[in-house]
Amino acid sequence: MSGGEVAGILVAVFWAILVSFLAVALVRLAQTLRATTKLVADVTDQAVPLLADASAAVRSAQTQIDRVDAIATDVQEVTSNASALSTTVASTFGGPLVKVAAFGYGVRRALGARRDDVPAPAKESRRTVIVGRTVPGTRRGKRNLRGKRD
């Protein structure tokens, strides 16, 4: 055997080994592609019903939102009607009721002062009101329950 024949045999053996490795790699790649195709098909089979359910849920939510919007509109209308009614009642009965209450207070105070035989202003201590605060008046001393000064 000559050197050229040995080199040819070596090249043929390496070529056969290379083709074998490539064949194994192609077989594994084909298996991977088959598994991937099956996985995509399974995902598609499961995703379609899920998307249909999600679409139905969105439609149901939209229906409920429309109902809530209608209820909110009705509540707003009722609120405005109640406000108008309370304004009308206050303007109609408010003035006369305040006058009746003031008259009743005056009558009670007059009757109470007459019963005690003490003038009404003497029963209260004098105070000065300054912007929401009550400040004691002059230091005359307070009257106790018997009418004597402290």
Backbone as a chain_set.jsonl record, in Angstrom:
{"seq": "MSGGEVAGILVAVFWAILVSFLAVALVRLAQTLRATTKLVADVTDQAVPLLADASAAVRSAQTQIDRVDAIATDVQEVTSNASALSTTVASTFGGPLVKVAAFGYGVRRALGARRDDVPAPAKESRRTVIVGRTVPGTRRGKRNLRGKRD", "coords": {"N": [[0.823, -1.16, 0.0], [0.434, 2.112, -0.743], [1.327, 5.473, 0.205], [-0.627, 7.252, -0.642], [-2.85, 5.649, -0.911], [-3.291, 4.916, 1.779], [-3.813, 7.412, 2.867], [-6.196, 7.967, 1.52], [-7.841, 5.953, 2.557], [-7.911, 6.765, 5.257], [-9.157, 9.257, 4.996], [-11.639, 8.407, 4.024], [-12.586, 6.922, 6.244], [-12.724, 8.917, 8.245], [-14.589, 10.511, 6.948], [-16.837, 8.811, 6.966], [-17.239, 8.596, 9.724], [-17.876, 11.268, 10.289], [-20.239, 11.59, 8.76], [-21.838, 9.781, 10.148], [-22.029, 10.993, 12.695], [-23.376, 13.332, 11.896], [-25.743, 12.193, 10.959], [-26.841, 11.134, 13.343], [-27.19, 13.529, 14.747], [-29.063, 14.793, 13.069], [-31.232, 13.009, 13.355], [-31.851, 13.345, 16.082], [-32.541, 16.034, 16.026], [-34.817, 15.911, 14.409], [-36.507, 14.454, 16.15], [-36.761, 16.323, 18.198], [-38.064, 18.392, 16.815], [-40.481, 17.071, 16.218], [-41.515, 16.699, 18.827], [-41.78, 19.356, 19.593], [-43.673, 20.252, 17.748], [-45.863, 18.684, 18.54], [-46.224, 19.724, 21.126], [-46.907, 22.406, 20.565], [-49.318, 21.984, 19.23], [-50.854, 20.854, 21.314], [-50.91, 23.038, 23.111], [-52.299, 24.879, 21.565], [-54.762, 23.549, 21.342], [-55.628, 23.742, 23.99], [-55.583, 26.474, 24.435], [-57.509, 27.718, 22.835], [-60.164, 27.125, 23.941], [-59.749, 28.461, 26.399], [-59.401, 31.121, 25.585], [-61.93, 31.584, 24.534], [-63.475, 31.381, 26.863], [-62.395, 33.555, 28.281], [-63.182, 35.647, 26.627], [-65.958, 35.481, 26.915], [-66.137, 36.115, 29.639], [-65.252, 38.76, 29.619], [-67.295, 39.94, 28.111], [-69.456, 39.531, 29.861], [-68.587, 41.049, 32.051], [-68.653, 43.586, 30.885], [-71.394, 43.867, 30.485], [-72.257, 43.937, 33.166], [-70.971, 46.276, 34.006], [-72.322, 48.147, 32.453], [-74.849, 47.938, 33.646], [-74.293, 48.828, 36.256], [-73.563, 51.425, 35.674], [-76.007, 52.453, 34.788], [-77.441, 52.257, 37.197], [-75.957, 54.016, 38.797], [-76.478, 56.411, 37.483], [-79.23, 56.635, 37.977], [-79.182, 56.861, 40.794], [-77.849, 59.269, 41.062], [-79.757, 60.99, 39.973], [-81.851, 60.641, 41.828], [-80.596, 61.678, 44.086], [-80.258, 64.369, 43.362], [-82.953, 65.085, 43.18], [-83.758, 64.697, 45.859], [-82.193, 66.638, 47.076], [-83.271, 68.962, 45.968], [-85.852, 68.734, 47.018], [-85.333, 68.905, 49.802], [-84.357, 71.51, 49.926], [-86.628, 72.925, 49.154], [-88.411, 72.238, 51.249], [-87.028, 73.296, 53.42], [-87.02, 76.022, 52.795], [-89.757, 76.519, 52.788], [-90.832, 75.682, 55.305], [-88.883, 76.362, 57.121], [-88.447, 79.11, 58.005], [-90.935, 79.8, 59.399], [-90.86, 77.733, 61.381], [-88.549, 78.348, 62.814], [-89.334, 80.761, 63.908], [-91.481, 79.936, 65.538], [-90.097, 78.259, 67.307], [-88.398, 80.129, 68.518], [-90.287, 81.738, 69.763], [-91.4, 79.88, 71.538], [-89.151, 79.369, 73.129], [-88.802, 81.888, 74.284], [-91.186, 82.09, 75.75], [-90.876, 79.947, 77.581], [-88.619, 80.817, 78.962], [-89.562, 83.193, 80.081], [-91.588, 82.208, 81.729], [-90.055, 80.591, 83.383], [-88.418, 82.481, 84.635], [-90.306, 83.915, 86.015], [-91.24, 82.025, 87.799], [-89.042, 81.612, 89.478], [-88.749, 84.092, 90.538], [-86.643, 85.734, 89.955], [-84.917, 88.003, 87.979], [-84.355, 87.285, 84.542], [-81.825, 88.052, 83.241], [-80.082, 88.191, 85.433], [-79.582, 85.628, 86.195], [-77.702, 84.516, 84.489], [-74.214, 84.451, 83.826], [-72.189, 87.149, 82.788], [-70.667, 87.274, 79.68], [-68.218, 87.743, 77.135], [-68.133, 87.302, 73.679], [-65.696, 86.454, 71.418], [-64.862, 85.98, 68.247], [-65.675, 83.152, 68.116], [-64.703, 82.297, 70.572], [-65.226, 82.179, 74.076], [-64.971, 84.604, 76.483], [-64.445, 85.438, 79.865], [-66.41, 87.976, 81.478], [-66.316, 91.068, 83.264], [-64.737, 90.964, 86.489], [-66.764, 90.249, 88.629], [-67.469, 88.315, 90.231], [-68.976, 85.142, 90.697], [-72.355, 84.064, 91.052], [-73.601, 81.867, 93.451], [-75.752, 78.964, 93.925], [-77.6, 79.936, 95.774], [-77.776, 82.575, 95.294], [-75.843, 84.244, 96.289], [-72.745, 86.057, 96.167], [-69.494, 84.761, 95.276]], "CA": [[0.0, 0.0, 0.0], [1.22, 3.323, -0.861], [0.933, 6.565, 1.089], [-1.85, 7.852, -1.166], [-3.959, 4.757, -0.587], [-3.522, 5.026, 3.212], [-4.464, 8.708, 3.068], [-7.558, 7.834, 1.007], [-8.601, 5.16, 3.511], [-8.134, 7.622, 6.423], [-10.172, 10.256, 4.635], [-12.914, 7.701, 3.913], [-13.016, 6.571, 7.587], [-13.17, 10.174, 8.866], [-15.819, 10.926, 6.263], [-17.9, 7.924, 7.449], [-17.517, 9.003, 11.106], [-18.549, 12.57, 10.208], [-21.592, 11.35, 8.264], [-22.563, 9.11, 11.234], [-22.38, 12.025, 13.668], [-24.396, 14.198, 11.309], [-26.997, 11.437, 10.907], [-27.357, 11.091, 14.703], [-27.647, 14.886, 15.059], [-30.301, 15.031, 12.316], [-32.294, 12.191, 13.941], [-32.251, 14.017, 17.319], [-33.222, 17.276, 15.639], [-36.149, 15.525, 13.937], [-37.294, 14.124, 17.338], [-37.056, 17.582, 18.874], [-39.078, 19.087, 16.017], [-41.751, 16.373, 16.41], [-42.007, 17.011, 20.174], [-42.184, 20.762, 19.576], [-44.919, 20.325, 16.99], [-46.919, 18.132, 19.386], [-46.443, 20.676, 22.218], [-47.643, 23.552, 20.017], [-50.686, 21.531, 18.957], [-51.547, 20.737, 22.61], [-51.142, 24.388, 23.626], [-53.354, 25.465, 20.738], [-56.021, 22.91, 21.727], [-56.044, 24.237, 25.302], [-55.699, 27.94, 24.426], [-58.736, 28.151, 22.163], [-61.266, 27.225, 24.915], [-59.451, 29.507, 27.381], [-59.692, 32.418, 24.966], [-63.39, 31.703, 24.439], [-63.951, 31.689, 28.219], [-61.988, 34.927, 28.603], [-64.04, 36.54, 25.856], [-67.28, 35.474, 27.569], [-66.009, 36.843, 30.902], [-65.167, 40.191, 29.299], [-68.64, 40.371, 27.724], [-70.255, 39.574, 31.086], [-68.135, 42.217, 32.825], [-69.152, 44.786, 30.202], [-72.825, 43.94, 30.798], [-72.378, 44.381, 34.556], [-70.554, 47.689, 34.064], [-73.439, 48.929, 31.91], [-75.901, 47.961, 34.669], [-73.841, 49.704, 37.344], [-73.634, 52.8, 35.156], [-77.423, 52.851, 34.823], [-77.808, 52.444, 38.605], [-75.311, 55.246, 39.262], [-77.227, 57.526, 36.907], [-80.481, 56.744, 38.74], [-78.869, 57.359, 42.134], [-77.538, 60.695, 40.925], [-81.026, 61.683, 39.769], [-82.559, 60.626, 43.102], [-79.893, 62.603, 44.969], [-80.597, 65.748, 42.982], [-84.355, 65.303, 43.564], [-83.802, 64.839, 47.316], [-81.618, 67.942, 47.403], [-84.267, 69.971, 45.618], [-86.939, 68.612, 47.98], [-84.923, 69.449, 51.101], [-84.293, 72.96, 49.78], [-88.003, 73.407, 49.144], [-88.958, 72.088, 52.594], [-86.339, 74.255, 54.292], [-87.475, 77.388, 52.505], [-91.178, 76.63, 53.099], [-91.125, 75.522, 56.728], [-87.765, 76.789, 57.949], [-88.694, 80.404, 58.632], [-91.976, 79.712, 60.424], [-90.442, 76.875, 62.482], [-87.593, 79.099, 63.622], [-90.103, 81.745, 64.673], [-92.22, 79.216, 66.573], [-89.121, 77.812, 68.295], [-87.957, 81.303, 69.267], [-91.405, 82.129, 70.615], [-91.474, 78.889, 72.608], [-88.027, 79.614, 74.029], [-89.105, 83.108, 75.033], [-92.249, 81.787, 76.723], [-90.286, 79.129, 78.644], [-87.719, 81.651, 79.751], [-90.378, 84.117, 80.863], [-92.245, 81.443, 82.782], [-89.02, 80.153, 84.314], [-87.982, 83.643, 85.408], [-91.423, 84.29, 86.885], [-91.304, 81.033, 88.849], [-87.925, 81.804, 90.399], [-88.785, 85.481, 90.975], [-85.331, 86.354, 89.714], [-84.896, 88.435, 86.582], [-83.627, 86.356, 83.683], [-80.419, 88.367, 83.008], [-79.268, 88.008, 86.629], [-79.26, 84.216, 86.333], [-76.577, 84.161, 83.632], [-73.005, 85.246, 84.009], [-71.928, 87.932, 81.585], [-69.474, 86.839, 78.954], [-68.009, 88.394, 75.853], [-67.759, 86.326, 72.662], [-64.764, 87.011, 70.432], [-64.57, 85.06, 67.149], [-65.825, 81.757, 68.455], [-64.185, 81.987, 71.908], [-65.944, 82.857, 75.148], [-64.041, 85.198, 77.437], [-65.221, 85.925, 81.004], [-66.59, 89.431, 81.534], [-65.633, 91.702, 84.4], [-64.622, 90.084, 87.659], [-67.732, 90.616, 89.664], [-67.718, 87.135, 91.05], [-70.131, 84.368, 90.255], [-73.382, 83.798, 92.059], [-73.823, 80.441, 93.666], [-77.15, 78.591, 93.757], [-78.443, 80.689, 96.709], [-77.806, 83.958, 94.862], [-74.786, 85.02, 96.938], [-71.495, 86.131, 95.399], [-68.372, 83.992, 95.816]], "C": [[0.878, 1.237, 0.0], [0.658, 4.381, 0.085], [-0.378, 7.196, 0.652], [-3.06, 7.0, -0.838], [-4.301, 4.844, 0.907], [-4.244, 6.345, 3.508], [-5.913, 8.652, 2.605], [-8.425, 7.061, 1.965], [-8.909, 5.998, 4.761], [-9.207, 8.67, 6.148], [-11.542, 9.597, 4.566], [-13.459, 7.352, 5.299], [-13.514, 7.832, 8.314], [-14.476, 10.672, 8.251], [-17.002, 10.09, 6.763], [-18.276, 8.302, 8.898], [-18.278, 10.326, 11.118], [-19.989, 12.409, 9.75], [-22.43, 10.68, 9.358], [-22.98, 10.125, 12.297], [-23.477, 12.953, 13.154], [-25.748, 13.487, 11.251], [-27.635, 11.379, 12.298], [-27.92, 12.47, 15.087], [-28.958, 15.199, 14.331], [-31.47, 14.227, 12.885], [-32.795, 12.867, 15.239], [-32.981, 15.33, 17.032], [-34.639, 16.983, 15.155], [-37.051, 15.173, 15.128], [-37.698, 15.4, 18.093], [-38.139, 18.352, 18.132], [-40.443, 18.416, 16.162], [-42.344, 16.702, 17.778], [-42.49, 18.467, 20.246], [-43.511, 20.931, 18.841], [-46.093, 19.801, 17.826], [-47.256, 19.103, 20.52], [-47.242, 21.886, 21.735], [-49.087, 23.167, 19.731], [-51.484, 21.411, 20.258], [-51.867, 22.112, 23.197], [-52.272, 25.061, 22.852], [-54.714, 24.876, 21.119], [-56.533, 23.426, 23.074], [-56.283, 25.744, 25.29], [-57.013, 28.409, 23.808], [-59.92, 28.18, 23.136], [-61.012, 28.306, 25.978], [-59.748, 30.893, 26.822], [-61.195, 32.634, 24.828], [-63.975, 32.037, 25.814], [-63.597, 33.117, 28.612], [-62.86, 35.936, 27.867], [-65.441, 36.617, 26.474], [-67.233, 36.247, 28.882], [-65.952, 38.347, 30.661], [-66.545, 40.716, 28.892], [-69.545, 40.496, 28.955], [-69.872, 40.785, 31.939], [-68.654, 43.508, 32.196], [-70.647, 44.97, 30.478], [-73.037, 44.454, 32.222], [-71.992, 45.85, 34.711], [-71.665, 48.585, 33.518], [-74.583, 49.03, 32.935], [-75.532, 48.905, 35.807], [-73.895, 51.165, 36.911], [-75.078, 53.303, 35.185], [-77.874, 53.107, 36.267], [-77.22, 53.741, 39.139], [-76.03, 56.477, 38.724], [-78.538, 57.737, 37.668], [-80.241, 57.302, 40.145], [-78.556, 58.85, 42.085], [-78.829, 61.507, 40.749], [-81.821, 61.752, 41.074], [-81.923, 61.615, 44.075], [-80.234, 64.045, 44.638], [-82.051, 66.058, 43.339], [-84.488, 65.497, 45.078], [-83.239, 66.187, 47.743], [-82.623, 69.056, 47.107], [-85.434, 69.936, 46.617], [-86.553, 69.201, 49.332], [-84.802, 70.965, 51.049], [-85.69, 73.566, 49.828], [-88.611, 73.345, 50.544], [-88.329, 73.114, 53.53], [-86.829, 75.676, 54.046], [-88.945, 77.576, 52.877], [-91.436, 76.638, 54.597], [-90.048, 76.085, 57.637], [-88.023, 78.08, 58.686], [-89.765, 80.332, 59.708], [-91.568, 78.834, 61.612], [-89.446, 77.572, 63.389], [-88.337, 80.117, 64.484], [-90.878, 81.081, 65.812], [-91.262, 78.762, 67.673], [-88.644, 78.985, 69.143], [-89.053, 81.765, 70.216], [-91.515, 81.183, 71.806], [-90.349, 79.076, 73.612], [-88.288, 80.84, 74.893], [-90.163, 82.858, 76.099], [-91.686, 80.965, 77.87], [-89.394, 79.958, 79.548], [-88.51, 82.619, 80.643], [-91.067, 83.386, 82.012], [-91.234, 80.968, 83.822], [-88.544, 81.295, 85.18], [-89.072, 84.045, 86.392], [-91.515, 83.314, 88.057], [-90.243, 81.261, 89.913], [-87.913, 83.195, 91.011], [-87.427, 86.157, 90.878], [-85.341, 86.798, 88.263], [-83.983, 87.524, 85.766], [-82.172, 86.762, 83.476], [-79.558, 88.141, 84.226], [-78.865, 86.552, 86.805], [-78.011, 83.828, 85.553], [-75.368, 85.008, 83.981], [-72.727, 85.97, 82.699], [-70.625, 87.463, 80.959], [-69.423, 87.579, 77.632], [-67.544, 87.34, 74.861], [-66.888, 87.017, 71.644], [-64.412, 85.892, 69.471], [-64.57, 83.606, 67.617], [-65.286, 81.378, 69.817], [-64.969, 82.777, 72.94], [-64.933, 83.324, 76.18], [-64.858, 85.702, 78.613], [-65.296, 87.446, 80.996], [-65.809, 90.018, 82.698], [-65.647, 90.774, 85.589], [-65.542, 90.574, 88.774], [-67.944, 89.46, 90.627], [-68.97, 86.434, 90.565], [-71.108, 84.204, 91.392], [-73.5, 82.303, 92.225], [-75.327, 80.17, 93.577], [-78.085, 79.391, 94.659], [-78.506, 82.187, 96.347], [-76.743, 84.82, 95.511], [-73.536, 85.0, 96.068], [-70.408, 85.326, 96.088], [-67.297, 84.892, 96.369]], "O": [[1.906, 1.331, 0.671], [-0.391, 4.175, 0.694], [-1.163, 7.631, 1.494], [-4.139, 7.507, -0.532], [-5.479, 4.846, 1.265], [-5.179, 6.379, 4.309], [-6.78, 9.243, 3.249], [-9.583, 7.414, 2.192], [-10.027, 5.956, 5.272], [-10.064, 8.926, 6.994], [-12.522, 10.189, 5.016], [-14.663, 7.467, 5.527], [-14.585, 7.823, 8.921], [-15.35, 11.186, 8.948], [-18.084, 10.641, 6.963], [-19.453, 8.328, 9.258], [-19.229, 10.483, 11.883], [-20.881, 13.044, 10.312], [-23.617, 10.98, 9.484], [-24.126, 10.129, 12.748], [-24.394, 13.312, 13.892], [-26.785, 14.113, 11.472], [-28.847, 11.557, 12.423], [-28.995, 12.563, 15.679], [-29.861, 15.801, 14.912], [-32.597, 14.721, 12.896], [-34.001, 12.954, 15.47], [-33.932, 15.682, 17.73], [-35.564, 17.735, 15.463], [-38.226, 15.541, 15.136], [-38.829, 15.528, 18.56], [-39.039, 18.909, 18.76], [-41.461, 19.105, 16.224], [-43.543, 16.957, 17.884], [-43.498, 18.759, 20.89], [-44.375, 21.685, 19.288], [-47.176, 20.386, 17.827], [-48.428, 19.291, 20.847], [-48.155, 22.34, 22.424], [-49.992, 23.965, 19.973], [-52.646, 21.812, 20.313], [-52.961, 22.329, 23.719], [-53.11, 25.742, 23.443], [-55.703, 25.603, 21.21], [-57.742, 23.534, 23.274], [-57.104, 26.241, 26.061], [-57.565, 29.419, 24.243], [-60.637, 29.18, 23.162], [-61.944, 28.986, 26.408], [-60.291, 31.743, 27.527], [-61.677, 33.755, 24.991], [-64.868, 32.878, 25.921], [-64.414, 33.814, 29.213], [-63.231, 36.966, 28.429], [-66.034, 37.693, 26.546], [-68.182, 36.96, 29.212], [-66.54, 39.12, 31.418], [-66.924, 41.819, 29.285], [-70.308, 41.454, 29.074], [-70.742, 41.463, 32.485], [-69.054, 44.426, 32.912], [-71.112, 46.092, 30.681], [-73.895, 45.306, 32.458], [-72.626, 46.581, 35.471], [-71.919, 49.66, 34.061], [-75.206, 50.082, 33.071], [-76.363, 49.69, 36.266], [-74.237, 52.039, 37.708], [-75.335, 54.447, 35.562], [-78.605, 54.062, 36.529], [-77.895, 54.486, 39.85], [-76.174, 57.473, 39.433], [-78.913, 58.87, 37.968], [-81.019, 58.126, 40.627], [-78.957, 59.603, 42.973], [-78.964, 62.59, 41.318], [-82.398, 62.791, 41.397], [-82.628, 62.311, 44.806], [-80.474, 64.853, 45.536], [-82.355, 67.175, 43.758], [-85.241, 66.36, 45.529], [-83.754, 66.809, 48.672], [-82.796, 69.977, 47.905], [-85.944, 70.984, 47.014], [-87.346, 69.915, 49.946], [-85.112, 71.64, 52.03], [-85.907, 74.596, 50.467], [-89.258, 74.297, 50.979], [-89.024, 73.729, 54.34], [-87.029, 76.441, 54.99], [-89.345, 78.68, 53.247], [-92.164, 77.491, 55.105], [-90.293, 76.268, 58.829], [-87.832, 78.136, 59.901], [-89.523, 80.765, 60.834], [-91.903, 79.163, 62.749], [-89.494, 77.403, 64.608], [-88.004, 80.309, 65.654], [-90.924, 81.608, 66.924], [-91.588, 78.872, 68.855], [-88.5, 78.851, 70.358], [-88.772, 82.142, 71.353], [-91.701, 81.621, 72.941], [-90.568, 78.955, 74.817], [-88.024, 80.827, 76.096], [-90.051, 83.355, 77.219], [-91.985, 81.253, 79.029], [-89.421, 79.804, 80.769], [-88.167, 82.83, 81.807], [-91.121, 83.89, 83.134], [-91.536, 80.948, 85.015], [-88.286, 81.092, 86.367], [-88.766, 84.477, 87.503], [-91.829, 83.716, 89.177], [-90.51, 81.122, 91.107], [-87.131, 83.449, 91.927], [-87.119, 87.059, 91.656], [-85.743, 86.025, 87.392], [-82.958, 87.054, 86.26], [-81.313, 85.882, 83.528], [-78.36, 87.909, 84.064], [-77.892, 86.269, 87.504], [-77.325, 82.883, 85.94], [-75.506, 86.161, 84.388], [-73.007, 85.444, 81.622], [-69.617, 87.282, 81.642], [-70.448, 87.986, 77.085], [-66.646, 86.558, 75.173], [-67.273, 88.036, 71.07], [-63.726, 84.944, 69.855], [-63.554, 82.918, 67.514], [-65.402, 80.213, 70.199], [-65.336, 83.927, 72.696], [-64.138, 82.533, 76.689], [-65.885, 86.345, 78.396], [-64.363, 88.121, 80.562], [-64.752, 89.504, 83.066], [-66.495, 89.887, 85.677], [-65.114, 91.228, 89.724], [-68.527, 89.62, 91.7], [-69.906, 87.069, 90.08], [-70.724, 84.207, 92.561], [-73.499, 81.558, 91.245], [-76.092, 81.055, 93.195], [-79.267, 79.517, 94.339], [-79.198, 82.963, 97.007], [-76.738, 86.033, 95.302], [-73.297, 84.047, 95.326], [-70.385, 85.211, 97.313], [-66.28, 84.407, 96.864]]}, "num_chains": 1, "name": "protein.A"}
